[in-house]
Amino acid sequence: MGRSTPGFPTDWLGAAYICRLPSTVPESDSSRSGSMSFDLGFWWERQPISPAEAARKYGAMAEGGMGIAGEHGMLGTFYAQLTSRFPDLTEDNFEDSPWSSPLYRTRECVIASISRPRQSEIFETLLGIAADCGITCYDPQFGKVYFPQGGTSVTLELSNGLVVEGPDWGDVSQALRGLSPEDWYVILETSPGWFMQVGFGAAVGVPAGSYAVEVKEGAEDKHFRFVLNELPQVIDVFQRFLSGDSSWRSGVRFSRVSY
């Protein structure tokens, strides 16, 4: 099974980013954070994620956690453009800097603490730089996620040839529940080279009533396969994958797909 395995389609479709920029800049509200700064987190996502998932990732990365978000070269581009426009806080520029503390940067994220008096001035500029670089922004004060604009739609492909652009979870769940010996595979692609797909039964070399699932996360060495015996298990891993929740890996025994 798989895009590289006989019996599955080899054509590819892409994934979407949705830009939801605010019509107005949020006003300062020190009571929300108890802080003299207005904080924003920036990292790369291959697809839109929920505010709850963004909050979880932000909290973990702010505490120094690694392996939370994917590394991506555009994060470095974002940081370069950001500091070109607004240099990081130093002893020499602290009186004029918009930052209340130095920028926090890892391979996976940038966290910026904006001085409250400069919030309205800086907020939209940072969102614009992030959107241009394809970087997601999370505002922990208001629990909002801003996704960069561009790309093509997340796609759902069925074995009958139907391709759904920008499917919601209801579309995915319905497709999975319709798996049968006749309608034997479903492919969910969230961005080029990132997909989860499932094949049913003998058509993909597993026992009748079982499901062979494959996941690829960009590179060929991150292409894995595992077998599940129950449809609710399949629905659960697809739902987690679509939401950007990496915990789908928990409880499954997978092997690397050979090319």
Secondary structure in CASP SS format (residue, H / E / C, confidence):
PFRMAT SS
TARGET T0000
AUTHOR 0000-0000-0000
METHOD secondary structure of the structure
MODEL  1
M C 1.00
G C 1.00
R C 1.00
S C 1.00
T C 1.00
P C 1.00
G C 1.00
F C 1.00
P C 1.00
T C 1.00
D C 1.00
W C 1.00
L C 1.00
G C 1.00
A C 1.00
A E 1.00
Y E 1.00
I C 1.00
C C 1.00
R C 1.00
L C 1.00
P C 1.00
S C 1.00
T C 1.00
V C 1.00
P C 1.00
E C 1.00
S C 1.00
D C 1.00
S H 1.00
S H 1.00
R H 1.00
S H 1.00
G C 1.00
S C 1.00
M C 1.00
S E 1.00
F E 1.00
D E 1.00
L E 1.00
G E 1.00
F E 1.00
W E 1.00
W C 1.00
E C 1.00
R C 1.00
Q C 1.00
P C 1.00
I C 1.00
S C 1.00
P H 1.00
A H 1.00
E H 1.00
A H 1.00
A H 1.00
R H 1.00
K H 1.00
Y H 1.00
G H 1.00
A H 1.00
M H 1.00
A H 1.00
E C 1.00
G C 1.00
G C 1.00
M C 1.00
G C 1.00
I C 1.00
A C 1.00
G C 1.00
E C 1.00
H C 1.00
G H 1.00
M H 1.00
L H 1.00
G H 1.00
T H 1.00
F H 1.00
Y H 1.00
A H 1.00
Q H 1.00
L H 1.00
T H 1.00
S H 1.00
R H 1.00
F C 1.00
P C 1.00
D C 1.00
L C 1.00
T C 1.00
E C 1.00
D C 1.00
N C 1.00
F C 1.00
E C 1.00
D C 1.00
S C 1.00
P C 1.00
W E 1.00
S C 1.00
S C 1.00
P C 1.00
L C 1.00
Y E 1.00
R E 1.00
T C 1.00
R C 1.00
E C 1.00
C C 1.00
V E 1.00
I E 1.00
A E 1.00
S E 1.00
I E 1.00
S E 1.00
R H 1.00
P H 1.00
R H 1.00
Q H 1.00
S H 1.00
E H 1.00
I H 1.00
F H 1.00
E H 1.00
T H 1.00
L H 1.00
L H 1.00
G H 1.00
I H 1.00
A H 1.00
A H 1.00
D H 1.00
C H 1.00
G C 1.00
I C 1.00
T E 1.00
C E 1.00
Y E 1.00
D E 1.00
P C 1.00
Q C 1.00
F C 1.00
G C 1.00
K E 1.00
V E 1.00
Y E 1.00
F C 1.00
P C 1.00
Q C 1.00
G E 1.00
G E 1.00
T C 1.00
S C 1.00
V C 1.00
T E 1.00
L E 1.00
E E 1.00
L E 1.00
S C 1.00
N C 1.00
G C 1.00
L C 1.00
V E 1.00
V E 1.00
E E 1.00
G C 1.00
P C 1.00
D C 1.00
W H 1.00
G H 1.00
D H 1.00
V H 1.00
S H 1.00
Q H 1.00
A H 1.00
L H 1.00
R H 1.00
G C 1.00
L C 1.00
S C 1.00
P C 1.00
E C 1.00
D C 1.00
W C 1.00
Y E 1.00
V E 1.00
I E 1.00
L E 1.00
E E 1.00
T E 1.00
S E 1.00
P C 1.00
G C 1.00
W E 1.00
F E 1.00
M E 1.00
Q E 1.00
V E 1.00
G E 1.00
F E 1.00
G H 1.00
A H 1.00
A H 1.00
V H 1.00
G C 1.00
V C 1.00
P C 1.00
A C 1.00
G C 1.00
S C 1.00
Y E 1.00
A E 1.00
V E 1.00
E E 1.00
V E 1.00
K E 1.00
E E 1.00
G C 1.00
A C 1.00
E H 1.00
D H 1.00
K H 1.00
H E 1.00
F E 1.00
R E 1.00
F E 1.00
V E 1.00
L E 1.00
N C 1.00
E C 1.00
L H 1.00
P H 1.00
Q H 1.00
V H 1.00
I H 1.00
D H 1.00
V H 1.00
F H 1.00
Q H 1.00
R H 1.00
F H 1.00
L H 1.00
S C 1.00
G C 1.00
D C 1.00
S H 1.00
S H 1.00
W H 1.00
R H 1.00
S C 1.00
G C 1.00
V C 1.00
R C 1.00
F C 1.00
S E 1.00
R E 1.00
V C 1.00
S C 1.00
Y C 1.00
END
